[in-house]
């Protein structure tokens, strides 16, 4: 139904309509875009879930689902919650929280198969500083990439606002589009063909490095998949497994080394509710302090690219999991246009009005941060900063100030079944926010 033109280097230019005949035919037949549980049956991917999300230095509260039929899209939504960190020195440790959806188009024989990950990430970058906001990642043969999403209404603020995360396979190609709040933010570069009948998997949940220092309030993950009829469905409960690698919080197992989790429906995947509490007797915590400009004071059109914008804004606040079914024009727009949410576009175009009062990171801090993240010795890294006149600013008013690179072997930012890749490159803001990175063959 859709295809994407790309400039050299994989830069997304525009999403155009190839044909909406199939969509219209489905609508004429009364096919719902946010249906109930799929009638397909499959075994829950228990072995894959426990095998992939089970490590000694990182802790998971993940759900893993195999729909039992070909999947060409994944959708998830939750609110920006205030992820807190202790105000202590953790310079020798990685302290990070991620809540994400991961779509694995071709599971194959590997637990850590290639795929697309999109979600909310928070990392402790200093004693009293942290990064916070959405990203998307690609795991591909030969390498990978990660891109910070610098768009939308308050993406870097824990204001309790709902946000949506989506990836959809482009028709006629092997690549996948990535959407945030129903607007295009990227496209994969090197996903592989998916043979007919190959099992797909869609995972969603929480990942924590350094649970001793973190507090994560309840996150209500709602998830759906798109079948080959371009119908959004919920996975049947029987097709879902979970991997929770800390004990359940109780009178026996108390914070900070415990998770609270609940899969709320016994018949279909409705909500995976997860949290990682922190003891109230520890030192003070801090949360996100970034600010962003909202589009509320700007003029949002009544209809944008065929989408009822007032209905969309109401739905985003009240029930984003149902927006594709209830908002006039939205389901067709996400399949035929590169932007469907006018409010998010206006917010991302607006200049930042308030700078964060966080101290700038030093070259030594950036070097240490990159070495920990990519598993490369600090002595094997090259760290450079551009001249002051060349510093650029993104929509969140973060300076693109540091570039770190190495030619040494690395597993990238996501271990992939023990695989390593030659070299990486990453850019950071002056305050230590990771803005983008690549490793192996996906680097220029």
N, C-alpha and C positions, 0 to 999 in steps of 0.2 A: 504494500500500500504506500510506503514512503521510501524515499531514498535521500541521501545527503551528498551534496557537492562539497568537496574538500579542496583547499589550496594545498600547495606543497608544504609538507611538515604536518599534515593532519589537522590544520586549523578549520574549525567548523565555520562555514559561511552561511548556509541557509538550508532549511528543510522545505522541500517542495512536494506537492501532490503528484503522485504517479497515477493513482486511480482510487476513487472512493466507491466504486461500484460494489465491491465486496462488502464494505461497511454498510452501505445502503440496503443491500440485499439482506444482510443479517438483521438490520433494524426492521425491515418489512416483515420478517419472519417472527418478530417479537423476541429476539435474543437479548437477554439482559446484559448490561455491562458491569454489573456488580452482583453476580449471582450468589446463590447459596452454595453449599458444598458440592464439589464435582462428583459425579457418579462413578468416576474412575476409581479403581482400586489398585493398591500397590503395598508392598511391605514398607514399614517405616525404616528410614536409613539409620538404624541404631548403630551399626558398626562404624559407618562413615562418620557419624556425628561424634561418637565418643573417641574415635581415633584421631579426627582432625582437631577437635577442641579439647585437648588434653595435654597440657604442658606443665613443666615444673616452675617456670618463672612468670607465667601469665595465667590468669584465672578466667573462666568462662561461665556464663549462664545463657546458653544458646539453645534455640530450637532449630531443627533441621527437617525439611519436608520434601518429599518426592511426590509430585502430583499424580504420577501414574499415567501421564499422557504428555505429549510434547508441549513445552512451555516456551513462549516467545516474549514474555514480559514479566516483570516483577514490580510490585508496588508495596510501599510501607509508609507508615505515618506514626509520629509521636510528637510530644511537646518538648520544647527547649527547657530542660530542667536545670537548676543550679548545681553543677558538679563542684564540690568543694575539696580543697587540699589543705593539709596542715602547713602552718608557717614554720617549717623546719628545713634545715639544709639537707637536700637529697642529691647533691651534685654527683655522687657516684652511682646513683640508681635511676632507672627509668620509672617514672610515675605518670601513668597515662590511663585514660578511660575512653572507650569507644563503644558506641551503640550503633550498629549498622545492619543493613540488609546485604546479603551476599548471594548473587545468582551465579550458579555453576551450570553453563549451557551444556557441557559435555563432561560427564563425570568420569568415564573411562575406568581405568584400574587404579588410579591414584587417589588417595584421600584428599590431598591438597591440589585438586585439579584447577585449571585456569578458569577465570571468571571475572565478574565485576562486583565491586563493593562500593556502597554509597551510604553515608550516615553522618553522625555527629561525633566529633573528636575533641577531647580536652587533654592537654598535657601540661604538667608542671614544669615550667621552663626556668624557674629560679626560686629563691626562698619565698618570695611574695608575688611571683608573676606566673601567668599561665596563658596558653593559647586556648581558644574555644571557638568551635564553628564547624560547618559541614565540609566534607571532602568526598571525592570519589577516587577509587583506585581501580587499576586494571592489572590482573595477573595474566601473563601471556607466555607462550613458548619463547624462551630466550631472554625474558626480562619483564619489566613492569613499569608502571607510572602511577603517580598520585598527584591530584590537583585539588587545591583549596577552592571551594565554591565561594565566590565573592559577589554574590547577588542576592536579591530578595529583601524582605522586610526583617530587619534586625537578626540576620543570621548569626551574629557573634554575641548575642545577648540572651541570657537565661531569663527571658521574660514570660515563660510559660506558653508561648505562642506555638500553635501547631505548624509543623512543616511536613512536606511530602517528599518522598524519595522514590524514583522510578527508573527502570531501565527497560528498553524495548528493542527487540531485534529488528533491524532494517530489512524490509522485504527485498529479496534478490541479492543480499550480501550476507557476509558472516559477521558483520560488525553491529554493535549495539549502541543506541542512543541513550544518553543519561539526562534525566530531567529532575529539576529541583523546584518544588512549588509550582509544578506544571509548566515550567519554562526550560528550554534546552540549555544545558551547561557544558556539554561535551559529547564526544564520540570515541569509542574504542579504536585502537590502531591495529591490533593483531590477534583478535579472537579467531578461532579455527572453525572449520565446517562442523556442523552437528548432524550426524547421520540420522535418517529416519529410524525411529524406535529407540534411539539412545535416551537413557534416563537423564532428566534434568533435576537439579536440586535448588531449593531456595531456603536460605537460612536467615534468621534474624535474632538479635539478642545483644548481650553485654559482654565486653572484654575489659579486664582490669589488670594493669601492671601496678604493683605497689599498693595492695589493699590496706595496708597498715596506715597509709596516709590519706585515704580517699573517702569521700562520702557521696553516694549516689542515691538520690531519692527515687521513688517508684517511677519507672518508665513503662507506659502502656503501649507496647508494640502491636500494631494492627497490620496485617499482611494479606495480600492477595496475589494470584498469578494470572497471566493471560494465556488462554489456550489458543489453538491454531485458528479458531473461529473469531479471534479478536474479542473474546468474551472474558471479562474479569471474574474470577471465581475464588472462593475460599477452598483451601486444601481440607480434605477430610481428616478428622482427628486420628484415624487409624494409620494415616500416612505420615505422621509427625513423630519425631523422636526428640529427646532433649539431652543436653550434656551440661551438667552443673558441677563444677569442680571444687566448690567449697561447700561445707555442710549447710543444711538449712538452718536459718537463725531460730534459736529456741532458748529455753532456760539452760540447756546443756551447752549449746554452741552459740556464743555471743559475739557481737561485733568486736573488732573489725573483720574477723576471718569467717564470714558467713554470707550467704546470699538468701534473699527472700524471693521466691518465684511462684508463679501460678499460671497455668494454661486454663483459661476461663471457661471453655466450652468443651463438652464431652463428645460432640458430633463433628464439629468443624473448627478450623483454626480461626478464632475470633480475636483473641488477645493473649499475648505473652507478656505478663507483667513481671518486671524484674527490678530489684534494688540491691544495693550493697551499702548497708548502714555503717556509720563510724561511731565509736564510743563517744559519749558526750563528756567524758572526763578528760579528754586529751586537750592539747593546746588549740588555740583559736584557728579557725579555718578561714580561707578566703575563697571567693568565687569569681566569676567573670566580671570585669569592670569596664569592658568595652562598651561604647555607645554607637548607635547607628541612626541614620535619619529615616523616619517612617514616611510613608507616602500619604498619611492621613490628611495632611494639610494641602495636598496637591489634588488636581482634578483627575479622577479616574473615569474613563469613558463608561457609559452604560453598557455598551457592547464592544468587545475587542476581539478581533479574529473569530467572530461568530459566537463568543462566549458571553453569557450574561454575567457581568462583573460583580454586580451587587449580590447575586445568588452565590457566586463563587466565594466572595469574602465572608459571607455568612456561613457557608458550608465549611470553609477552612477553619473557622473558629469553633463550630459546633460539632461537625461530623465529617472530617476530611476523608475518612475511609469510604464514605458514600458519595463523594463529589462526582466521580465519573458517571454515576447512575442518575444523580438528581440535578446537576447543574446543566441547564440548556446549552448545548453546543460544545461542552468540554471534552467529551469522549472523542468526538470527531476532530477537534482541534489538536489534541496531543498526538494524533496520528498523521496530521497533515500540515501542521505549522510548527515554527520554532519557538513561539511564545504564545501563551494562553492567559497568563496572569498579569494584567496591566499594573496592578498595585506593586507587584514585585519588581517590575521593570522600572517604574518611577523611583522606587526606593533605591535601587542599585545605581541609577544615574545621578541621584542627588549628591551634592558634595557633603562630606562629613563636617559636622558643626562643632564637634568637641574632640580634642585629642586625648588619648589615654595618658594618664600621668604615671606611666610605668618607666622605670629606668631602662636605658638602652643596654643591650647585651654586649659583652666584650667579645673580641675575636676568640679568646680562650674559652669562653662559655659556649660559643657557637661550635667550636671545634669539638669540645667535649660532648655536646648534645648530638652532633652528627655522628660521632664515633660510636656512641651508645646505640643510636637508632639503626645504624647500618652494620654494626658489628665489625668495624674496621679500626685498627689501631690509630690513635691520634697522630702519630708520627707519619702515617701514610696518607694523610689528608692535605689537600691544598685549600686554603681559606683566603678568599679575596673579597675586597670591598670596592665598589665603584667610587669615582670622585663624587664629592657632594653634589655637583651640578648634574650628575647623571642619575641621581636617586629618583626613582619613580614611585608613584603612589597608586594603590589599588582603591576599590570602592569603599573599603573599610578603613581607609586612611592609614594603611600599614606600609611603611617604607620597604621596598625591595632592595636590601642593602648588602646582604652577604651571599656569596656563592661558594659552595663547598663541593669539591670533586675528588675522585680517587680512581685509580686504575686497578686497584686490588679487588679480589673476589669478595662478593657480598651476597647475602640472601635477600637483599632488598628490605623493604619495610614490612613484608609479610613472608615468613618462612614458607617455602613451597616444597614439602616432602623431602627436605634435605638438599634441594637444588641450590647452587650458587651461580652467580653471574659476574661477568667481568666489568667492573667499574660502575660508578654512579655519579650523578650530579644533582645537587639540591640547592634551592634558594630559600633564604630566610629573611624575615623582616628585622629591623633594628632591635626589636624586643624579643627576638627568638622564635617568632611564629614560623613554622614551616609553610611555605607558600606553594611550592611544587617540587617534584623530584622525579627522576627516572633512573633505571638501572638496567644493565645489560643492553640487549639489542634495541630497546625502546628509547634509548638516549640518541640525540641527534648525532 
